[in-house]
Structures are given as structure tokens and as C-alpha cells.
């Protein structure tokens, strides 16, 4: 998946590019087709987890070819830190009632799954018909299993600090059109 040669202007803080724009487009199209097939004839509610998933979410919903609705949630367990604090807070809740609905949570990156596990339990308490996860990235952490298993997975990435395509460090790098590994000296 390394496509360093395909990126013409790499940010100076990026150690290595993991996915270039063409790779990302292919992943999004595949995931959109999978969701379309699974929800054909239905009307799922796709929920973007702000802020990191917004870029992926915008591309993904355009790749889904069945009726659907959208809503947004903002949750936090990081703040400006490089690692999750483990304390989850809902900063922005849904505007749409979800009782009896099929829900697809759209997440940018899944590592420990603590935040997403909390969110799933919160949403399930509201009586939806189903809750599934579409994670653009799943971080492969040696010796660690995530607390949740997404139904739709874009790509697996190494246990490194990933930025770009909506993912950030201290609100920076979200606008990079590719995914890269942030140099450790930037966040250490």
C-alpha cells in the first residue's frame, strides 16, 4: 500500500505515505458498494463521527447507491493528546430519532475501540433495529484486540500515528489528500 512515488508534494511532517488518493478512492468505492448491497431497498441512517470521519463520510455517502439518511455525532476521548484518555464524552448528539432504524456508524480509524464501544451501547439503548460500523481504517496493534468489530473495513494500518484524509494531530493535517504516518518528533 505504500505509494510514496505517487504523491507529488508530501508534507514535511510526514514520515511515510500509506495510502495515496487513488488507493483511498478504490477503498471508498468498494465500501460504498458493500453497503449498497447490504441495504438495498432499505433506508439506513449513516452517522458520521465528527470530526475525523467527515472527509471519508462525504466520499462514502456519494458511493452508496441506495436510499439513506445522514446525521452527525461528535464524541471525544482524546482532546489534544496523542492517546485516548479512556473517558468518553458526547459533544454533539443526533438530531434524528433512531428507534427501529438501521444504523451505520461511519468512523475514520479504529484502534482500541473504547470510544466506539461506548457509542454503540449508547445508540443500542435507543432501540434501533441494527447498528453496524464502517471503519475506514483499523489499526493493527500487536497484542491488542479492539473492543468492537466493524462490518465494513477499508484498510488495516500499522500501529503508528496516522494523519491526513480527515485524521489529525491537534487539529492539523486533516486536509492532506493522502494518509501518512506522522513523524514521532512532531507529537512526542
JOMO-V229922 format. One record per residue. N is the residue number from 1. PSI is psi in degrees with one decimal (* if undefined). Layout:
BEGIN
N;PSI  N;PSI
END
This chain:
BEGIN
1;-4.0  2;120.9  3;41.5  4;-40.2  5;-27.0  6;-7.1  7;121.1  8;-32.8  9;97.5  10;133.8  11;142.4  12;-21.4  13;-1.3  14;123.9  15;-43.1  16;141.2  17;131.5  18;-46.7  19;125.8  20;177.2  21;-40.4  22;-40.3  23;-45.4  24;-45.8  25;-44.1  26;-41.6  27;-46.3  28;-44.1  29;-42.3  30;-46.5  31;-40.4  32;-40.6  33;-39.8  34;-44.7  35;-41.6  36;-46.9  37;-44.0  38;-27.8  39;17.5  40;130.3  41;2.1  42;-176.6  43;73.3  44;157.3  45;114.4  46;125.8  47;119.3  48;134.8  49;109.9  50;150.4  51;-25.7  52;-33.4  53;-4.4  54;-38.6  55;-49.7  56;-44.5  57;-46.7  58;-42.5  59;-42.3  60;-45.7  61;-26.3  62;-18.3  63;-6.5  64;125.0  65;45.1  66;162.4  67;141.5  68;163.6  69;164.0  70;155.0  71;175.3  72;145.6  73;149.5  74;124.3  75;156.6  76;137.4  77;4.1  78;-43.8  79;-130.2  80;13.0  81;163.6  82;-20.0  83;150.3  84;141.5  85;-18.3  86;-12.0  87;118.2  88;132.4  89;136.4  90;116.9  91;-29.2  92;123.2  93;171.7  94;151.1  95;-15.9  96;130.4  97;141.4  98;1.8  99;126.7  100;4.1  101;155.0  102;125.8  103;134.7  104;109.7  105;124.9  106;114.8  107;148.4  108;-53.8  109;138.0  110;122.0  111;-88.7  112;-31.0  113;2.7  114;-49.0  115;-46.6  116;-37.0  117;-44.6  118;-45.3  119;-42.8  120;-46.7  121;-40.0  122;-47.2  123;-40.2  124;-29.4  125;-12.3  126;3.2  127;34.6  128;162.0  129;-41.3  130;154.8  131;119.0  132;163.1  133;134.9  134;103.9  135;121.9  136;-43.8  137;143.6  138;122.2  139;126.2  140;103.4  141;117.1  142;131.1  143;8.1  144;131.0  145;138.0  146;150.1  147;-13.4  148;158.3  149;112.8  150;145.7  151;-35.4  152;125.2  153;128.8  154;-61.1  155;156.2  156;139.1  157;158.4  158;165.8  159;81.9  160;170.9  161;107.1  162;132.9  163;166.3  164;164.3  165;44.0  166;-22.9  167;144.3  168;170.3  169;118.1  170;43.3  171;12.5  172;158.8  173;-1.7  174;-29.8  175;-0.5  176;134.7  177;5.0  178;172.7  179;133.0  180;165.6  181;126.1  182;137.6  183;133.1  184;-32.9  185;-16.1  186;-37.3  187;0.1  188;*
END
